[in-house]
Amino acid sequence: MSGSSPAARLQQLFEGRRLTPTQRRIAHSMVRRAGDVPFLSSVELAELAGVSQPSVTRFAVALGFDGYPALRRHLREVAPAEPGAAGGDDAYNEYQQAVLGEIANLRHLAELLADPGPVERAGRLLAASRPLPVLGLRAASSQARGFGYFAAKVHPDVRVLDEGGSMLRDRIDAARRAGATALICFALPRHPKEVVDALAYAQEQGLAVVSVADSAFAPVAKHSDLLIPAAVGTGLAFDTACAPMLLGRVLLEAMCDDLPDAQARLEEFDARAAARGLFVE
């Protein structure tokens, strides 16, 4: 595991584990603070994750360790802090730290994309679905709308589902009846229960679910056929989502690769836009 980031090494530690929702919350918190975790006490980690100290102990045991001290020793060996990771941000104000945090999230995403397999698989699923439902509620609604805006330039039938309520399942039903085979979901904290329920329903109806979420341990993981994580920034009052947005664009690129007429559609749009004087040059 040498050569990868502390967050990536932690992700590998948790992969394949059957974790409870509380344990996924602990794992998520550890990944978000990967550089600090090897130096946190069980009480500090419990406070960070918003769980009880015994829950942290049970989590360590679930991972196969005798207790949290053994897990922490292991973390110090396999996921040491990167040079300057601990205490290195003191010279920056809170706004700069938020930007640096997002840069770190983008670096982690770049490492994840070293294996293009999941993105390419997602691109094939999305390109083949007619229509293509794009789900994102509350904090993730802007991600869904942005993806849908650009996807509609190359995909013949994109349906953005950015409003909840009793009509959401109806719209999933309508897409399925029209021939949809896949759905892409953007899921960001705080995770609405309605999104989790909608994905469960979509799978029941036979749709393959591709999710972009802030963590591999996000609540939507249980109802995703393919989940690709992209962390959010937490340094400001409201989360920032540069990495999920960029991952959405990457998925669009992969989808275009599996749409043989994508380039022709883009050129046709440009020609129409020029004829209408749509944009100020």
Number of C-alpha atoms within 10 A of each C-alpha: 11 8 7 13 20 27 20 18 19 22 19 12 15 17 11 8 11 11 17 12 12 16 21 21 19 24 24 23 19 22 22 22 15 25 21 19 24 23 17 13 15 21 15 14 22 19 13 16 20 13 16 14 18 13 15 24 19 16 22 20 15 16 17 11 16 13 17 20 15 13 19 20 13 14 20 14 11 16 25 19 20 12 8 9 12 12 8 9 14 9 9 11 9 13 11 13 17 18 16 16 20 21 15 16 22 20 14 20 20 14 13 16 15 8 10 10 10 15 22 18 15 24 22 18 20 31 24 16 22 19 23 28 27 25 29 25 22 17 19 24 21 15 26 25 20 14 22 23 14 13 25 15 17 22 23 15 17 21 21 22 20 18 13 16 8 8 11 17 16 11 15 23 15 14 23 22 12 12 13 22 24 28 26 28 28 28 30 28 15 11 18 18 10 13 22 19 13 19 27 17 16 22 17 11 14 12 23 23 25 27 27 29 26 24 26 23 25 23 21 27 22 13 22 22 14 17 26 22 22 26 27 23 23 14 17 12 6 9 16 20 20 18 24 26 21 15 21 21 16 16 25 22 16 20 25 20 16 16 19 12 12 18 14 11 17 13 12 13 14 14 12 12 12 13 9 9 10 10 8 5 5
